[in-house]
């Protein structure tokens, strides 16, 4: 029993030392970072992007996007919800008038001026699924000359979602696409 207590004490001391060494290294790294000259940036190069919709009901958003769009919660508290799909698409929702946020992020989404587009492999099958689930379809499935087969629906917070499948554009629109 005495040996176990000594062993636990030694392990505790080692953990304490390792944590403090790591903290000290982090402080050195942070100091080195602040002492480095700012790198000249010629263009903003994002690593990722996601919309944050300010809505009245993040619980409805959570249920809707988890149930119908295969999104998973990666962060959630009482006023913010961040979701990521299995394919890596991100979307977030925040309640309005949060005191921790700047005033420019207080106003609730008004329901117009934004389309959240989600590309799928088979718009026809997804449209059938949406109809069977009685989702709020606001634009029926159709093909566009510029190279989209799509339909639109509205989520429980009034966000328009355009479900898109890329298709061959007509000859008139082919020249508008860059070969990359």
C-alpha positions in Angstrom: 0.0 0.0 0.0 2.8 2.4 0.9 4.5 1.7 -2.5 1.3 2.5 -4.3 1.0 5.9 -2.5 4.6 6.7 -3.4 4.0 5.6 -7.0 0.9 7.8 -7.2 2.8 10.7 -5.7 5.6 10.3 -8.3 3.1 10.1 -11.2 1.3 13.2 -9.9 4.6 15.1 -9.7 5.6 14.0 -13.2 2.3 15.1 -14.6 2.6 18.4 -12.8 6.1 18.9 -14.3 5.0 17.9 -17.8 2.0 20.2 -17.7 4.1 23.1 -16.5 6.8 22.4 -19.1 4.2 22.4 -21.8 2.7 25.6 -20.5 6.2 27.2 -20.4 6.9 26.0 -24.0 3.6 27.5 -25.1 4.4 30.8 -23.5 7.7 30.8 -25.2 6.1 30.0 -28.5 3.4 32.7 -28.0 6.2 35.2 -27.2 8.1 34.2 -30.3 4.9 34.6 -32.4 4.3 38.1 -31.0 7.9 39.1 -31.6 7.9 38.0 -35.3 7.2 40.6 -37.8 3.8 40.6 -39.4 3.9 38.7 -42.7 2.8 40.9 -45.7 -0.5 39.6 -47.1 -1.5 40.4 -50.6 -4.8 38.5 -50.6 -7.0 36.9 -48.0 -6.8 33.1 -48.5 -9.5 31.4 -46.4 -9.0 27.9 -45.1 -12.8 27.1 -44.9 -16.1 28.9 -44.9 -19.5 28.5 -43.3 -22.5 30.7 -43.0 -23.8 31.7 -39.5 -27.6 32.3 -39.6 -29.0 34.4 -36.7 -32.4 32.7 -36.1 -35.0 32.4 -33.4 -34.9 28.7 -32.9 -31.6 26.8 -33.0 -33.2 23.6 -31.6 -35.5 23.4 -34.7 -32.4 24.0 -36.9 -30.5 21.2 -35.1 -33.4 18.7 -35.5 -34.0 19.7 -39.2 -30.4 19.5 -40.4 -29.6 16.4 -38.4 -32.7 14.5 -39.5 -32.8 15.5 -43.2 -29.3 16.6 -44.2 -27.0 14.3 -42.2 -25.3 17.1 -40.3 -23.7 16.5 -36.9 -23.3 18.8 -34.0 -19.7 19.8 -33.4 -20.4 22.6 -30.9 -23.5 23.6 -29.1 -24.4 25.9 -26.2 -27.5 27.8 -25.2 -27.2 30.4 -28.0 -24.9 28.9 -30.7 -25.0 25.7 -32.8 -22.3 24.6 -35.2 -23.0 21.7 -37.6 -20.8 19.7 -40.0 -21.9 17.2 -42.6 -20.1 14.0 -43.2 -18.8 15.5 -46.4 -17.4 18.5 -44.5 -20.0 21.2 -45.2 -20.4 23.5 -42.2 -23.3 25.7 -41.1 -23.9 27.5 -37.9 -26.9 29.1 -36.1 -27.0 31.7 -33.4 -29.8 33.3 -31.4 -30.3 37.0 -31.9 -29.3 39.8 -29.4 -26.4 37.9 -27.7 -24.6 40.2 -25.3 -21.3 38.5 -26.0 -21.5 39.4 -29.7 -20.9 42.8 -31.4 -24.1 44.7 -32.3 -23.7 43.9 -36.0 -24.5 40.3 -35.1 -27.7 40.9 -33.1 -30.3 41.1 -35.8 -32.3 38.0 -36.7 -32.3 36.7 -40.3 -35.2 38.3 -42.1 -35.9 35.5 -44.5 -34.7 37.1 -47.7 -31.6 37.9 -49.6 -29.8 34.6 -48.8 -29.8 31.2 -50.5 -28.1 28.3 -48.8 -27.1 26.0 -51.7 -26.3 22.4 -51.2 -25.0 20.3 -54.1 -26.0 16.7 -54.4 -25.3 13.8 -56.8 -28.9 13.1 -57.7 -31.4 15.9 -57.4 -34.3 13.7 -58.6 -33.9 11.2 -55.7 -33.4 13.9 -53.1 -36.5 15.7 -54.4 -38.5 12.4 -54.0 -37.2 12.1 -50.5 -38.1 15.7 -49.6 -41.6 15.2 -50.9 -42.0 12.0 -48.9 -40.8 13.8 -45.8 -43.3 16.6 -46.5 -40.5 19.2 -46.4 -41.6 22.8 -47.3 -40.7 22.7 -51.0 -41.0 26.3 -52.4 -39.6 25.6 -55.9 -40.3 22.4 -57.8 -37.5 20.3 -59.4 -36.4 21.7 -62.7 -33.4 21.9 -65.0 -31.7 25.2 -65.9 -30.0 26.1 -69.1 -26.8 27.2 -67.2 -26.2 23.7 -65.9 -28.2 23.0 -62.8 -31.0 20.6 -61.9 -32.4 21.9 -58.7 -35.3 22.5 -56.3 -35.7 24.7 -53.3 -37.1 24.3 -49.9 -37.5 26.4 -46.7 -36.1 25.3 -43.3 -38.0 25.9 -40.1 -36.3 29.3 -39.6 -37.2 30.5 -43.0 -33.8 29.9 -44.7 -34.1 29.0 -48.4 -32.1 25.9 -49.3 -31.4 25.3 -53.0 -30.7 21.6 -53.6 -28.5 21.5 -56.7 -27.1 18.9 -59.1 -24.6 20.0 -61.7 -25.7 19.0 -65.2 -24.5 19.8 -68.7 -25.2 23.4 -69.6 -26.7 24.4 -73.0 -24.3 25.5 -75.7 -25.2 29.1 -74.9 -23.8 28.8 -71.3 -20.8 26.5 -72.0 -18.5 29.4 -72.8 -19.3 31.0 -69.4 -17.5 28.2 -67.6 -13.7 28.2 -67.2 -11.8 25.1 -67.9 -9.7 24.4 -64.8 
